[in-house]
Amino acid sequence: MTALLGLPVGSEWLILLVVALLVFGGSRVAGMGQGAGRAIREFKEEIKAPTGIEAAKPAEAEDLSQPVDAEIVAESRKDI
């Protein structure tokens, strides 16, 4: 078999599993597998579940037909 994009194939997975068992121990490797499975399951549930969040409505535009008070504009520029 040829390795596609450098990914392990065939017996290379077995070697990686043995090295992981030697480094981390059996219970730790099993715990990592459980954690990965739980994360994948939760991810799939979140994708399928409706969020219940409605799309935000665009804010109404300001009424630009009314004249602007020059004093209010001057006061707001002082804060800057």
Phi and psi in radians as a Rosetta constraint file:
Dihedral C 1 N 2 CA 2 C 2 CIRCULARHARMONIC -1.793 0.35
Dihedral N 2 CA 2 C 2 N 3 CIRCULARHARMONIC 2.560 0.35
Dihedral C 2 N 3 CA 3 C 3 CIRCULARHARMONIC -1.467 0.35
Dihedral N 3 CA 3 C 3 N 4 CIRCULARHARMONIC 2.138 0.35
Dihedral C 3 N 4 CA 4 C 4 CIRCULARHARMONIC -1.542 0.35
Dihedral N 4 CA 4 C 4 N 5 CIRCULARHARMONIC 2.051 0.35
Dihedral C 4 N 5 CA 5 C 5 CIRCULARHARMONIC 1.038 0.35
Dihedral N 5 CA 5 C 5 N 6 CIRCULARHARMONIC 0.505 0.35
Dihedral C 5 N 6 CA 6 C 6 CIRCULARHARMONIC 1.343 0.35
Dihedral N 6 CA 6 C 6 N 7 CIRCULARHARMONIC 0.202 0.35
Dihedral C 6 N 7 CA 7 C 7 CIRCULARHARMONIC -1.363 0.35
Dihedral N 7 CA 7 C 7 N 8 CIRCULARHARMONIC 2.538 0.35
Dihedral C 7 N 8 CA 8 C 8 CIRCULARHARMONIC -1.149 0.35
Dihedral N 8 CA 8 C 8 N 9 CIRCULARHARMONIC 2.470 0.35
Dihedral C 8 N 9 CA 9 C 9 CIRCULARHARMONIC -2.313 0.35
Dihedral N 9 CA 9 C 9 N 10 CIRCULARHARMONIC 2.689 0.35
Dihedral C 9 N 10 CA 10 C 10 CIRCULARHARMONIC 0.980 0.35
Dihedral N 10 CA 10 C 10 N 11 CIRCULARHARMONIC -2.130 0.35
Dihedral C 10 N 11 CA 11 C 11 CIRCULARHARMONIC -1.241 0.35
Dihedral N 11 CA 11 C 11 N 12 CIRCULARHARMONIC -0.266 0.35
Dihedral C 11 N 12 CA 12 C 12 CIRCULARHARMONIC -1.094 0.35
Dihedral N 12 CA 12 C 12 N 13 CIRCULARHARMONIC -0.612 0.35
Dihedral C 12 N 13 CA 13 C 13 CIRCULARHARMONIC -1.114 0.35
Dihedral N 13 CA 13 C 13 N 14 CIRCULARHARMONIC -0.692 0.35
Dihedral C 13 N 14 CA 14 C 14 CIRCULARHARMONIC -1.110 0.35
Dihedral N 14 CA 14 C 14 N 15 CIRCULARHARMONIC -0.743 0.35
Dihedral C 14 N 15 CA 15 C 15 CIRCULARHARMONIC -1.104 0.35
Dihedral N 15 CA 15 C 15 N 16 CIRCULARHARMONIC -0.750 0.35
Dihedral C 15 N 16 CA 16 C 16 CIRCULARHARMONIC -1.095 0.35
Dihedral N 16 CA 16 C 16 N 17 CIRCULARHARMONIC -0.680 0.35
Dihedral C 16 N 17 CA 17 C 17 CIRCULARHARMONIC -1.137 0.35
Dihedral N 17 CA 17 C 17 N 18 CIRCULARHARMONIC -0.742 0.35
Dihedral C 17 N 18 CA 18 C 18 CIRCULARHARMONIC -1.117 0.35
Dihedral N 18 CA 18 C 18 N 19 CIRCULARHARMONIC -0.750 0.35
Dihedral C 18 N 19 CA 19 C 19 CIRCULARHARMONIC -1.110 0.35
Dihedral N 19 CA 19 C 19 N 20 CIRCULARHARMONIC -0.725 0.35
Dihedral C 19 N 20 CA 20 C 20 CIRCULARHARMONIC -1.107 0.35
Dihedral N 20 CA 20 C 20 N 21 CIRCULARHARMONIC -0.715 0.35
Dihedral C 20 N 21 CA 21 C 21 CIRCULARHARMONIC -1.102 0.35
Dihedral N 21 CA 21 C 21 N 22 CIRCULARHARMONIC -0.699 0.35
Dihedral C 21 N 22 CA 22 C 22 CIRCULARHARMONIC -1.211 0.35
Dihedral N 22 CA 22 C 22 N 23 CIRCULARHARMONIC -0.659 0.35
Dihedral C 22 N 23 CA 23 C 23 CIRCULARHARMONIC -1.352 0.35
Dihedral N 23 CA 23 C 23 N 24 CIRCULARHARMONIC -0.850 0.35
Dihedral C 23 N 24 CA 24 C 24 CIRCULARHARMONIC -1.729 0.35
Dihedral N 24 CA 24 C 24 N 25 CIRCULARHARMONIC -0.441 0.35
Dihedral C 24 N 25 CA 25 C 25 CIRCULARHARMONIC 1.617 0.35
Dihedral N 25 CA 25 C 25 N 26 CIRCULARHARMONIC 2.726 0.35
Dihedral C 25 N 26 CA 26 C 26 CIRCULARHARMONIC -1.089 0.35
Dihedral N 26 CA 26 C 26 N 27 CIRCULARHARMONIC -0.782 0.35
Dihedral C 26 N 27 CA 27 C 27 CIRCULARHARMONIC -1.189 0.35
Dihedral N 27 CA 27 C 27 N 28 CIRCULARHARMONIC -0.600 0.35
Dihedral C 27 N 28 CA 28 C 28 CIRCULARHARMONIC -1.228 0.35
Dihedral N 28 CA 28 C 28 N 29 CIRCULARHARMONIC -0.705 0.35
Dihedral C 28 N 29 CA 29 C 29 CIRCULARHARMONIC -1.135 0.35
Dihedral N 29 CA 29 C 29 N 30 CIRCULARHARMONIC -0.706 0.35
Dihedral C 29 N 30 CA 30 C 30 CIRCULARHARMONIC -1.109 0.35
Dihedral N 30 CA 30 C 30 N 31 CIRCULARHARMONIC -0.701 0.35
Dihedral C 30 N 31 CA 31 C 31 CIRCULARHARMONIC -1.115 0.35
Dihedral N 31 CA 31 C 31 N 32 CIRCULARHARMONIC -0.677 0.35
Dihedral C 31 N 32 CA 32 C 32 CIRCULARHARMONIC -1.151 0.35
Dihedral N 32 CA 32 C 32 N 33 CIRCULARHARMONIC -0.659 0.35
Dihedral C 32 N 33 CA 33 C 33 CIRCULARHARMONIC -1.138 0.35
Dihedral N 33 CA 33 C 33 N 34 CIRCULARHARMONIC -0.735 0.35
Dihedral C 33 N 34 CA 34 C 34 CIRCULARHARMONIC -1.092 0.35
Dihedral N 34 CA 34 C 34 N 35 CIRCULARHARMONIC -0.773 0.35
Dihedral C 34 N 35 CA 35 C 35 CIRCULARHARMONIC -1.084 0.35
Dihedral N 35 CA 35 C 35 N 36 CIRCULARHARMONIC -0.719 0.35
Dihedral C 35 N 36 CA 36 C 36 CIRCULARHARMONIC -1.159 0.35
Dihedral N 36 CA 36 C 36 N 37 CIRCULARHARMONIC -0.730 0.35
Dihedral C 36 N 37 CA 37 C 37 CIRCULARHARMONIC -1.116 0.35
Dihedral N 37 CA 37 C 37 N 38 CIRCULARHARMONIC -0.723 0.35
Dihedral C 37 N 38 CA 38 C 38 CIRCULARHARMONIC -1.129 0.35
Dihedral N 38 CA 38 C 38 N 39 CIRCULARHARMONIC -0.719 0.35
Dihedral C 38 N 39 CA 39 C 39 CIRCULARHARMONIC -1.125 0.35
Dihedral N 39 CA 39 C 39 N 40 CIRCULARHARMONIC -0.722 0.35
Dihedral C 39 N 40 CA 40 C 40 CIRCULARHARMONIC -1.142 0.35
Dihedral N 40 CA 40 C 40 N 41 CIRCULARHARMONIC -0.757 0.35
Dihedral C 40 N 41 CA 41 C 41 CIRCULARHARMONIC -1.082 0.35
Dihedral N 41 CA 41 C 41 N 42 CIRCULARHARMONIC -0.806 0.35
Dihedral C 41 N 42 CA 42 C 42 CIRCULARHARMONIC -1.113 0.35
Dihedral N 42 CA 42 C 42 N 43 CIRCULARHARMONIC -0.665 0.35
Dihedral C 42 N 43 CA 43 C 43 CIRCULARHARMONIC -1.094 0.35
Dihedral N 43 CA 43 C 43 N 44 CIRCULARHARMONIC -0.774 0.35
Dihedral C 43 N 44 CA 44 C 44 CIRCULARHARMONIC -1.131 0.35
Dihedral N 44 CA 44 C 44 N 45 CIRCULARHARMONIC -0.689 0.35
Dihedral C 44 N 45 CA 45 C 45 CIRCULARHARMONIC -1.126 0.35
Dihedral N 45 CA 45 C 45 N 46 CIRCULARHARMONIC -0.695 0.35
Dihedral C 45 N 46 CA 46 C 46 CIRCULARHARMONIC -1.184 0.35
Dihedral N 46 CA 46 C 46 N 47 CIRCULARHARMONIC -0.585 0.35
Dihedral C 46 N 47 CA 47 C 47 CIRCULARHARMONIC -1.210 0.35
Dihedral N 47 CA 47 C 47 N 48 CIRCULARHARMONIC -0.705 0.35
Dihedral C 47 N 48 CA 48 C 48 CIRCULARHARMONIC -1.367 0.35
Dihedral N 48 CA 48 C 48 N 49 CIRCULARHARMONIC -0.541 0.35
Dihedral C 48 N 49 CA 49 C 49 CIRCULARHARMONIC -1.297 0.35
Dihedral N 49 CA 49 C 49 N 50 CIRCULARHARMONIC 2.411 0.35
Dihedral C 49 N 50 CA 50 C 50 CIRCULARHARMONIC -1.213 0.35
Dihedral N 50 CA 50 C 50 N 51 CIRCULARHARMONIC 2.514 0.35
Dihedral C 50 N 51 CA 51 C 51 CIRCULARHARMONIC -1.411 0.35
Dihedral N 51 CA 51 C 51 N 52 CIRCULARHARMONIC -0.467 0.35
Dihedral C 51 N 52 CA 52 C 52 CIRCULARHARMONIC 1.375 0.35
Dihedral N 52 CA 52 C 52 N 53 CIRCULARHARMONIC 0.037 0.35
Dihedral C 52 N 53 CA 53 C 53 CIRCULARHARMONIC -1.692 0.35
Dihedral N 53 CA 53 C 53 N 54 CIRCULARHARMONIC 2.141 0.35
Dihedral C 53 N 54 CA 54 C 54 CIRCULARHARMONIC -1.439 0.35
Dihedral N 54 CA 54 C 54 N 55 CIRCULARHARMONIC 2.687 0.35
Dihedral C 54 N 55 CA 55 C 55 CIRCULARHARMONIC -1.121 0.35
Dihedral N 55 CA 55 C 55 N 56 CIRCULARHARMONIC 2.414 0.35
Dihedral C 55 N 56 CA 56 C 56 CIRCULARHARMONIC -1.178 0.35
Dihedral N 56 CA 56 C 56 N 57 CIRCULARHARMONIC 2.336 0.35
Dihedral C 56 N 57 CA 57 C 57 CIRCULARHARMONIC -1.392 0.35
Dihedral N 57 CA 57 C 57 N 58 CIRCULARHARMONIC 2.475 0.35
Dihedral C 57 N 58 CA 58 C 58 CIRCULARHARMONIC -1.127 0.35
Dihedral N 58 CA 58 C 58 N 59 CIRCULARHARMONIC 2.480 0.35
Dihedral C 58 N 59 CA 59 C 59 CIRCULARHARMONIC -1.156 0.35
Dihedral N 59 CA 59 C 59 N 60 CIRCULARHARMONIC 2.517 0.35
Dihedral C 59 N 60 CA 60 C 60 CIRCULARHARMONIC -1.231 0.35
Dihedral N 60 CA 60 C 60 N 61 CIRCULARHARMONIC 2.448 0.35
Dihedral C 60 N 61 CA 61 C 61 CIRCULARHARMONIC -1.255 0.35
Dihedral N 61 CA 61 C 61 N 62 CIRCULARHARMONIC 2.603 0.35
Dihedral C 61 N 62 CA 62 C 62 CIRCULARHARMONIC -1.178 0.35
Dihedral N 62 CA 62 C 62 N 63 CIRCULARHARMONIC 2.630 0.35
Dihedral C 62 N 63 CA 63 C 63 CIRCULARHARMONIC -1.385 0.35
Dihedral N 63 CA 63 C 63 N 64 CIRCULARHARMONIC 1.819 0.35
Dihedral C 63 N 64 CA 64 C 64 CIRCULARHARMONIC -1.557 0.35
Dihedral N 64 CA 64 C 64 N 65 CIRCULARHARMONIC 0.043 0.35
Dihedral C 64 N 65 CA 65 C 65 CIRCULARHARMONIC -1.384 0.35
Dihedral N 65 CA 65 C 65 N 66 CIRCULARHARMONIC -0.312 0.35
Dihedral C 65 N 66 CA 66 C 66 CIRCULARHARMONIC -1.533 0.35
Dihedral N 66 CA 66 C 66 N 67 CIRCULARHARMONIC 2.514 0.35
Dihedral C 66 N 67 CA 67 C 67 CIRCULARHARMONIC -1.202 0.35
Dihedral N 67 CA 67 C 67 N 68 CIRCULARHARMONIC 2.593 0.35
Dihedral C 67 N 68 CA 68 C 68 CIRCULARHARMONIC -1.683 0.35
Dihedral N 68 CA 68 C 68 N 69 CIRCULARHARMONIC 2.365 0.35
Dihedral C 68 N 69 CA 69 C 69 CIRCULARHARMONIC -1.316 0.35
Dihedral N 69 CA 69 C 69 N 70 CIRCULARHARMONIC 2.166 0.35
Dihedral C 69 N 70 CA 70 C 70 CIRCULARHARMONIC -1.116 0.35
Dihedral N 70 CA 70 C 70 N 71 CIRCULARHARMONIC -0.578 0.35
Dihedral C 70 N 71 CA 71 C 71 CIRCULARHARMONIC -1.161 0.35
Dihedral N 71 CA 71 C 71 N 72 CIRCULARHARMONIC -0.695 0.35
Dihedral C 71 N 72 CA 72 C 72 CIRCULARHARMONIC -1.128 0.35
Dihedral N 72 CA 72 C 72 N 73 CIRCULARHARMONIC -0.721 0.35
Dihedral C 72 N 73 CA 73 C 73 CIRCULARHARMONIC -1.134 0.35
Dihedral N 73 CA 73 C 73 N 74 CIRCULARHARMONIC -0.721 0.35
Dihedral C 73 N 74 CA 74 C 74 CIRCULARHARMONIC -1.127 0.35
Dihedral N 74 CA 74 C 74 N 75 CIRCULARHARMONIC -0.717 0.35
Dihedral C 74 N 75 CA 75 C 75 CIRCULARHARMONIC -1.151 0.35
Dihedral N 75 CA 75 C 75 N 76 CIRCULARHARMONIC -0.673 0.35
Dihedral C 75 N 76 CA 76 C 76 CIRCULARHARMONIC -1.210 0.35
Dihedral N 76 CA 76 C 76 N 77 CIRCULARHARMONIC -0.507 0.35
Dihedral C 76 N 77 CA 77 C 77 CIRCULARHARMONIC -1.343 0.35
Dihedral N 77 CA 77 C 77 N 78 CIRCULARHARMONIC -0.378 0.35
Dihedral C 77 N 78 CA 78 C 78 CIRCULARHARMONIC -1.192 0.35
Dihedral N 78 CA 78 C 78 N 79 CIRCULARHARMONIC -0.543 0.35
Dihedral C 78 N 79 CA 79 C 79 CIRCULARHARMONIC -1.223 0.35
Dihedral N 79 CA 79 C 79 N 80 CIRCULARHARMONIC -0.383 0.35
